[in-house]
Amino acid sequence: MKTIKENVTTQIIEKKSKFICDLYYAQTVEKAEGILMQIRKKHYDAKHHCFAYRIQEKNVILEKASDDGEPSGTAGAPMLNLLQKQEITNVIAVVTRYFGGTLLGTGGLVRAYSQVTKEAIASSKIVTEELRTRIRSYFRLCRTFKL
């Protein structure tokens, strides 16, 4: 299973709009949602907080993406697609957008959200994490005696 070694932040400016991508390690959905809430508090004055995450729990990969008010399919889905292509799990990508006054159009939004997420993935160190399960077994030993 591939994941990131440490959290990364990247940013780009596109037609005066600032896009900030925070790529964080998260082992559970609850942790990912907590990270999202922290970033929303940190950038409380931003227009959008789009996100995508992939979390592996019990051999199942849980995925979720949100456009957070952007036109449907222009932010969360392209971000999730990049995480899927890289096969990265236990990670959340949150892109915060400060609107710069110029509309980018759907194509421009897809490019901007994809670019800042790509840069975050490229600047992160990808590691392979092994799933480990601890198993305890108890055996009752019986001895047989002949008389």
BAPA-746247 format. One line per field, with one value per atom (N, C-alpha, C): residue in three letters; atom name; x, y, z. Coordinates in nm, 3 decimals. Example, Ala and Ser with C-alpha at 12.3 -4.5 7.8 and 13.67 -1.06 7.14 Angstrom:
<nodes>
res	ALA,ALA,ALA,SER,SER,SER
atom	N,CA,C,N,CA,C
X	1.319,1.230,1.320,1.285,1.367,1.290
Y	-0.569,-0.450,-0.330,-0.225,-0.106,0.003
Z	0.780,0.780,0.780,0.708,0.714,0.787
</nodes>
This chain:
<nodes>
res	MET,MET,MET,LYS,LYS,LYS,THR,THR,THR,ILE,ILE,ILE,LYS,LYS,LYS,GLU,GLU,GLU,ASN,ASN,ASN,VAL,VAL,VAL,THR,THR,THR,THR,THR,THR,GLN,GLN,GLN,ILE,ILE,ILE,ILE,ILE,ILE,GLU,GLU,GLU,LYS,LYS,LYS,LYS,LYS,LYS,SER,SER,SER,LYS,LYS,LYS,PHE,PHE,PHE,ILE,ILE,ILE,CYS,CYS,CYS,ASP,ASP,ASP,LEU,LEU,LEU,TYR,TYR,TYR,TYR,TYR,TYR,ALA,ALA,ALA,GLN,GLN,GLN,THR,THR,THR,VAL,VAL,VAL,GLU,GLU,GLU,LYS,LYS,LYS,ALA,ALA,ALA,GLU,GLU,GLU,GLY,GLY,GLY,ILE,ILE,ILE,LEU,LEU,LEU,MET,MET,MET,GLN,GLN,GLN,ILE,ILE,ILE,ARG,ARG,ARG,LYS,LYS,LYS,LYS,LYS,LYS,HIS,HIS,HIS,TYR,TYR,TYR,ASP,ASP,ASP,ALA,ALA,ALA,LYS,LYS,LYS,HIS,HIS,HIS,HIS,HIS,HIS,CYS,CYS,CYS,PHE,PHE,PHE,ALA,ALA,ALA,TYR,TYR,TYR,ARG,ARG,ARG,ILE,ILE,ILE,GLN,GLN,GLN,GLU,GLU,GLU,LYS,LYS,LYS,ASN,ASN,ASN,VAL,VAL,VAL,ILE,ILE,ILE,LEU,LEU,LEU,GLU,GLU,GLU,LYS,LYS,LYS,ALA,ALA,ALA,SER,SER,SER,ASP,ASP,ASP,ASP,ASP,ASP,GLY,GLY,GLY,GLU,GLU,GLU,PRO,PRO,PRO,SER,SER,SER,GLY,GLY,GLY,THR,THR,THR,ALA,ALA,ALA,GLY,GLY,GLY,ALA,ALA,ALA,PRO,PRO,PRO,MET,MET,MET,LEU,LEU,LEU,ASN,ASN,ASN,LEU,LEU,LEU,LEU,LEU,LEU,GLN,GLN,GLN,LYS,LYS,LYS,GLN,GLN,GLN,GLU,GLU,GLU,ILE,ILE,ILE,THR,THR,THR,ASN,ASN,ASN,VAL,VAL,VAL,ILE,ILE,ILE,ALA,ALA,ALA,VAL,VAL,VAL,VAL,VAL,VAL,THR,THR,THR,ARG,ARG,ARG,TYR,TYR,TYR,PHE,PHE,PHE,GLY,GLY,GLY,GLY,GLY,GLY,THR,THR,THR,LEU,LEU,LEU,LEU,LEU,LEU,GLY,GLY,GLY,THR,THR,THR,GLY,GLY,GLY,GLY,GLY,GLY,LEU,LEU,LEU,VAL,VAL,VAL,ARG,ARG,ARG,ALA,ALA,ALA,TYR,TYR,TYR,SER,SER,SER,GLN,GLN,GLN,VAL,VAL,VAL,THR,THR,THR,LYS,LYS,LYS,GLU,GLU,GLU,ALA,ALA,ALA,ILE,ILE,ILE,ALA,ALA,ALA,SER,SER,SER,SER,SER,SER,LYS,LYS,LYS,ILE,ILE,ILE,VAL,VAL,VAL,THR,THR,THR,GLU,GLU,GLU,GLU,GLU,GLU,LEU,LEU,LEU,ARG,ARG,ARG,THR,THR,THR,ARG,ARG,ARG,ILE,ILE,ILE,ARG,ARG,ARG,SER,SER,SER,TYR,TYR,TYR,PHE,PHE,PHE,ARG,ARG,ARG,LEU,LEU,LEU,CYS,CYS,CYS,ARG,ARG,ARG,THR,THR,THR,PHE,PHE,PHE,LYS,LYS,LYS,LEU,LEU,LEU
atom	N,CA,C,N,CA,C,N,CA,C,N,CA,C,N,CA,C,N,CA,C,N,CA,C,N,CA,C,N,CA,C,N,CA,C,N,CA,C,N,CA,C,N,CA,C,N,CA,C,N,CA,C,N,CA,C,N,CA,C,N,CA,C,N,CA,C,N,CA,C,N,CA,C,N,CA,C,N,CA,C,N,CA,C,N,CA,C,N,CA,C,N,CA,C,N,CA,C,N,CA,C,N,CA,C,N,CA,C,N,CA,C,N,CA,C,N,CA,C,N,CA,C,N,CA,C,N,CA,C,N,CA,C,N,CA,C,N,CA,C,N,CA,C,N,CA,C,N,CA,C,N,CA,C,N,CA,C,N,CA,C,N,CA,C,N,CA,C,N,CA,C,N,CA,C,N,CA,C,N,CA,C,N,CA,C,N,CA,C,N,CA,C,N,CA,C,N,CA,C,N,CA,C,N,CA,C,N,CA,C,N,CA,C,N,CA,C,N,CA,C,N,CA,C,N,CA,C,N,CA,C,N,CA,C,N,CA,C,N,CA,C,N,CA,C,N,CA,C,N,CA,C,N,CA,C,N,CA,C,N,CA,C,N,CA,C,N,CA,C,N,CA,C,N,CA,C,N,CA,C,N,CA,C,N,CA,C,N,CA,C,N,CA,C,N,CA,C,N,CA,C,N,CA,C,N,CA,C,N,CA,C,N,CA,C,N,CA,C,N,CA,C,N,CA,C,N,CA,C,N,CA,C,N,CA,C,N,CA,C,N,CA,C,N,CA,C,N,CA,C,N,CA,C,N,CA,C,N,CA,C,N,CA,C,N,CA,C,N,CA,C,N,CA,C,N,CA,C,N,CA,C,N,CA,C,N,CA,C,N,CA,C,N,CA,C,N,CA,C,N,CA,C,N,CA,C,N,CA,C,N,CA,C,N,CA,C,N,CA,C,N,CA,C,N,CA,C,N,CA,C,N,CA,C,N,CA,C,N,CA,C,N,CA,C,N,CA,C,N,CA,C,N,CA,C,N,CA,C,N,CA,C,N,CA,C,N,CA,C,N,CA,C,N,CA,C,N,CA,C,N,CA,C,N,CA,C,N,CA,C,N,CA,C,N,CA,C,N,CA,C,N,CA,C,N,CA,C,N,CA,C,N,CA,C
X	0.084,0.000,0.089,0.066,0.146,0.075,0.155,0.102,0.211,0.182,0.282,0.354,0.480,0.559,0.531,0.514,0.488,0.391,0.327,0.229,0.297,0.227,0.282,0.180,0.228,0.143,0.206,0.124,0.170,0.064,0.104,0.005,0.040,-0.066,-0.050,-0.145,-0.117,-0.208,-0.249,-0.379,-0.435,-0.536,-0.504,-0.591,-0.637,-0.542,-0.560,-0.628,-0.672,-0.726,-0.610,-0.608,-0.502,-0.557,-0.486,-0.522,-0.413,-0.453,-0.359,-0.397,-0.304,-0.331,-0.257,-0.333,-0.277,-0.297,-0.188,-0.190,-0.147,-0.240,-0.215,-0.234,-0.155,-0.169,-0.286,-0.374,-0.487,-0.518,-0.519,-0.543,-0.691,-0.776,-0.919,-1.000,-1.125,-1.216,-1.235,-1.245,-1.263,-1.144,-1.025,-0.903,-0.905,-0.942,-0.948,-1.048,-1.164,-1.265,-1.221,-1.146,-1.090,-0.989,-0.906,-0.809,-0.882,-0.988,-1.067,-1.123,-1.174,-1.229,-1.119,-0.999,-0.887,-0.851,-0.846,-0.809,-0.918,-1.044,-1.154,-1.144,-1.105,-1.088,-0.968,-0.861,-0.740,-0.765,-0.837,-0.867,-1.016,-1.065,-1.208,-1.263,-1.177,-1.222,-1.212,-1.177,-1.166,-1.304,-1.316,-1.444,-1.477,-1.378,-1.403,-1.294,-1.336,-1.245,-1.282,-1.230,-1.260,-1.165,-1.213,-1.126,-1.152,-1.054,-1.065,-0.982,-1.036,-0.955,-0.973,-0.870,-0.870,-0.815,-0.899,-0.860,-0.882,-0.780,-0.793,-0.825,-0.942,-0.984,-1.029,-0.967,-1.003,-1.012,-0.907,-0.895,-0.996,-1.058,-1.152,-1.103,-1.097,-1.056,-1.181,-1.193,-1.305,-1.262,-1.343,-1.310,-1.424,-1.386,-1.487,-1.424,-1.507,-1.460,-1.573,-1.536,-1.635,-1.586,-1.680,-1.651,-1.678,-1.742,-1.769,-1.817,-1.919,-1.978,-1.924,-1.814,-1.764,-1.856,-1.856,-1.938,-1.906,-2.009,-1.997,-1.887,-1.801,-1.696,-1.571,-1.560,-1.444,-1.333,-1.358,-1.255,-1.230,-1.326,-1.306,-1.277,-1.353,-1.332,-1.194,-1.146,-1.010,-0.902,-0.924,-0.829,-0.827,-0.945,-0.955,-0.893,-0.916,-0.859,-0.706,-0.644,-0.497,-0.450,-0.522,-0.485,-0.501,-0.606,-0.627,-0.518,-0.481,-0.377,-0.244,-0.213,-0.087,-0.099,-0.222,-0.251,-0.210,-0.235,-0.202,-0.324,-0.302,-0.410,-0.372,-0.469,-0.453,-0.403,-0.474,-0.435,-0.560,-0.555,-0.659,-0.591,-0.647,-0.602,-0.713,-0.678,-0.774,-0.719,-0.796,-0.755,-0.846,-0.783,-0.851,-0.838,-0.949,-0.945,-0.989,-0.901,-0.936,-0.968,-1.092,-1.139,-1.072,-1.019,-0.946,-1.026,-1.154,-1.238,-1.260,-1.185,-1.200,-1.253,-1.361,-1.415,-1.321,-1.293,-1.198,-1.268,-1.397,-1.467,-1.440,-1.519,-1.503,-1.368,-1.322,-1.191,-1.078,-1.086,-0.983,-0.981,-1.099,-1.106,-1.046,-1.080,-1.024,-0.872,-0.821,-0.674,-0.609,-0.668,-0.609,-0.610,-0.726,-0.733,-0.643,-0.636,-0.548,-0.401,-0.365,-0.224,-0.173,-0.249,-0.200,-0.194,-0.287,-0.284,-0.166,-0.142,-0.026,0.104,0.116,0.238,0.257,0.148,0.158,0.203,0.145,0.184,0.330,0.370,0.509,0.609,0.572,0.666,0.662,0.570,0.564,0.654,0.693,0.770,0.673,0.664,0.574,0.647,0.582,0.640,0.542,0.594,0.510,0.490,0.364,0.328,0.273,0.320,0.272,0.159,0.056,-0.053,-0.010,-0.028,0.008,-0.113,-0.129,-0.237,-0.176,-0.212,-0.163,-0.266,-0.217,-0.305,-0.258,-0.353,-0.322,-0.397,-0.327,-0.388,-0.364,-0.463,-0.451,-0.478,-0.390,-0.403,-0.405,-0.489,-0.493,-0.419,-0.317,-0.237,-0.287,-0.309,-0.353,-0.247,-0.223,-0.130,-0.209,-0.172,-0.238,-0.141,-0.189,-0.107,-0.161,-0.070,-0.109,-0.087,-0.181,-0.168,-0.146
Y	-0.116,0.000,0.124,0.215,0.336,0.450,0.532,0.650,0.756,0.868,0.974,0.963,1.003,0.996,1.114,1.233,1.352,1.444,1.529,1.622,1.727,1.771,1.864,1.973,2.095,2.205,2.270,2.288,2.358,2.461,2.558,2.656,2.708,2.747,2.811,2.930,3.020,3.132,3.126,3.127,3.119,3.231,3.328,3.444,3.509,3.536,3.602,3.517,3.396,3.304,3.223,3.209,3.132,2.994,2.890,2.751,2.693,2.649,2.591,2.445,2.354,2.211,2.162,2.108,2.042,1.893,1.819,1.674,1.615,1.547,1.496,1.345,1.283,1.141,1.124,1.029,1.000,0.851,0.785,0.641,0.604,0.700,0.671,0.784,0.753,0.854,0.966,0.930,1.030,1.126,1.072,1.155,1.247,1.195,1.276,1.390,1.360,1.464,1.567,1.524,1.617,1.712,1.659,1.741,1.844,1.801,1.892,2.007,1.975,2.079,2.176,2.125,2.211,2.309,2.258,2.343,2.447,2.408,2.506,2.616,2.581,2.683,2.774,2.713,2.788,2.888,2.846,2.932,2.966,3.019,3.046,3.145,3.230,3.334,3.292,3.167,3.119,3.085,3.090,3.064,2.915,2.829,2.686,2.603,2.487,2.387,2.252,2.225,2.101,1.992,1.868,1.763,1.630,1.541,1.402,1.319,1.205,1.115,0.971,0.893,0.747,0.687,0.614,0.556,0.405,0.329,0.184,0.140,0.077,0.022,-0.121,-0.215,-0.357,-0.408,-0.387,-0.435,-0.374,-0.264,-0.192,-0.048,0.004,0.143,0.230,0.322,0.416,0.544,0.591,0.711,0.811,0.938,1.045,1.169,1.246,1.372,1.474,1.601,1.708,1.828,1.889,2.011,2.137,2.124,2.234,2.362,2.349,2.466,2.502,2.441,2.461,2.383,2.415,2.337,2.187,2.107,1.962,1.900,1.823,1.750,1.829,1.953,2.036,2.036,1.981,1.989,1.854,1.806,1.683,1.561,1.542,1.424,1.423,1.535,1.532,1.507,1.558,1.535,1.386,1.327,1.185,1.099,1.137,1.065,1.060,1.170,1.172,1.080,1.076,0.986,0.841,0.812,0.677,0.635,0.725,0.692,0.661,0.733,0.709,0.593,0.541,0.431,0.466,0.592,0.639,0.620,0.564,0.548,0.613,0.618,0.681,0.824,0.898,1.036,1.118,1.245,1.341,1.460,1.502,1.623,1.727,1.843,1.952,2.071,2.121,2.240,2.355,2.456,2.577,2.680,2.742,2.842,2.978,3.075,3.215,3.275,3.315,3.367,3.500,3.512,3.631,3.731,3.702,3.796,3.763,3.666,3.627,3.484,3.464,3.329,3.249,3.124,3.040,2.947,2.927,2.830,2.689,2.594,2.457,2.398,2.422,2.370,2.430,2.559,2.626,2.577,2.549,2.496,2.357,2.271,2.135,2.141,2.226,2.239,2.290,2.391,2.449,2.350,2.289,2.192,2.071,2.027,1.914,1.952,2.070,2.112,2.124,2.190,2.209,2.075,1.984,1.851,1.769,1.777,1.708,1.755,1.886,1.941,1.893,1.882,1.832,1.687,1.606,1.464,1.452,1.532,1.527,1.570,1.663,1.710,1.626,1.532,1.444,1.322,1.262,1.139,1.023,0.941,0.826,0.706,0.640,0.522,0.406,0.286,0.167,0.125,0.111,0.075,-0.067,-0.151,-0.288,-0.297,-0.369,-0.395,-0.508,-0.486,-0.588,-0.616,-0.741,-0.782,-0.866,-0.832,-0.909,-1.017,-1.138,-1.251,-1.319,-1.346,-1.421,-1.553,-1.657,-1.789,-1.855,-1.919,-1.991,-2.139,-2.221,-2.366,-2.431,-2.526,-2.603,-2.733,-2.754,-2.874,-2.983,-3.094,-3.208,-3.318,-3.381,-3.494,-3.622,-3.720,-3.848,-3.944,-4.006,-4.099,-4.241,-4.332,-4.473,-4.535,-4.615,-4.684,-4.831
Z	0.000,0.000,0.000,-0.095,-0.104,-0.032,0.038,0.107,0.112,0.178,0.189,0.323,0.324,0.446,0.537,0.477,0.558,0.486,0.561,0.506,0.420,0.315,0.217,0.187,0.163,0.119,-0.004,-0.109,-0.229,-0.266,-0.348,-0.393,-0.531,-0.603,-0.733,-0.739,-0.830,-0.855,-1.001,-1.024,-1.157,-1.174,-1.261,-1.285,-1.154,-1.068,-0.938,-0.831,-0.865,-0.764,-0.707,-0.574,-0.508,-0.472,-0.514,-0.485,-0.394,-0.275,-0.179,-0.157,-0.183,-0.161,-0.038,0.056,0.174,0.157,0.153,0.137,0.271,0.338,0.472,0.479,0.566,0.596,0.693,0.667,0.757,0.751,0.866,0.870,0.877,0.917,0.929,0.865,0.836,0.781,0.884,1.010,1.116,1.120,1.107,1.105,0.983,0.867,0.744,0.760,0.816,0.834,0.938,1.037,1.136,1.072,0.983,0.911,0.825,0.757,0.675,0.760,0.878,0.967,1.013,1.042,1.082,0.971,0.847,0.734,0.709,0.725,0.710,0.814,0.936,1.040,1.009,0.963,0.931,0.818,0.716,0.600,0.600,0.711,0.728,0.626,0.572,0.479,0.332,0.306,0.168,0.113,-0.018,-0.084,-0.090,-0.117,-0.134,-0.065,-0.015,0.044,-0.018,-0.136,-0.207,-0.157,-0.155,-0.103,-0.171,-0.152,-0.194,-0.097,-0.059,0.024,-0.018,0.015,-0.003,0.125,0.196,0.324,0.316,0.354,0.356,0.498,0.512,0.641,0.619,0.688,0.680,0.537,0.461,0.322,0.226,0.263,0.176,0.164,0.041,0.022,0.014,0.108,0.113,0.044,-0.050,-0.127,-0.117,-0.112,-0.111,-0.172,-0.241,-0.301,-0.293,-0.283,-0.278,-0.357,-0.432,-0.508,-0.425,-0.311,-0.217,-0.286,-0.366,-0.429,-0.567,-0.607,-0.743,-0.838,-0.968,-1.061,-1.051,-1.061,-1.042,-1.129,-1.065,-1.136,-1.168,-1.119,-1.155,-1.052,-0.934,-0.829,-0.762,-0.684,-0.608,-0.693,-0.801,-0.887,-0.952,-1.010,-1.066,-0.960,-0.839,-0.731,-0.693,-0.678,-0.644,-0.754,-0.879,-0.993,-0.984,-0.946,-0.932,-0.820,-0.708,-0.598,-0.643,-0.720,-0.770,-0.868,-0.959,-1.059,-0.992,-0.883,-0.811,-0.712,-0.696,-0.602,-0.460,-0.421,-0.287,-0.198,-0.078,0.018,0.150,0.240,0.371,0.357,0.271,0.242,0.213,0.252,0.215,0.149,0.037,-0.032,-0.018,0.037,0.051,-0.026,-0.122,-0.196,-0.155,-0.100,-0.057,-0.168,-0.207,-0.314,-0.261,-0.282,-0.258,-0.394,-0.413,-0.542,-0.572,-0.695,-0.734,-0.816,-0.840,-0.913,-1.059,-1.111,-1.252,-1.259,-1.333,-1.350,-1.440,-1.399,-1.474,-1.573,-1.558,-1.643,-1.593,-1.641,-1.592,-1.629,-1.749,-1.791,-1.710,-1.684,-1.604,-1.461,-1.405,-1.269,-1.260,-1.356,-1.357,-1.366,-1.454,-1.468,-1.340,-1.278,-1.157,-1.040,-1.015,-0.905,-0.931,-1.055,-1.089,-1.074,-1.123,-1.118,-0.976,-0.888,-0.751,-0.676,-0.706,-0.643,-0.696,-0.827,-0.888,-0.825,-0.806,-0.746,-0.603,-0.529,-0.391,-0.390,-0.478,-0.485,-0.528,-0.627,-0.676,-0.569,-0.483,-0.381,-0.254,-0.247,-0.130,-0.151,-0.042,-0.050,-0.035,-0.139,-0.140,-0.080,0.014,0.078,0.069,0.084,0.086,0.231,0.267,0.403,0.401,0.491,0.497,0.598,0.558,0.651,0.744,0.871,0.968,1.055,1.084,1.172,1.283,1.402,1.516,1.546,1.554,1.580,1.708,1.795,1.916,1.909,1.937,1.937,2.071,2.121,2.246,2.218,2.266,2.249,2.386,2.397,2.520,2.493,2.570,2.551,2.644,2.589,2.667,2.656,2.766,2.763,2.786,2.712,2.727,2.797,2.904,2.978,2.963,2.947,2.940,3.078,3.121,3.249,3.228
</nodes>
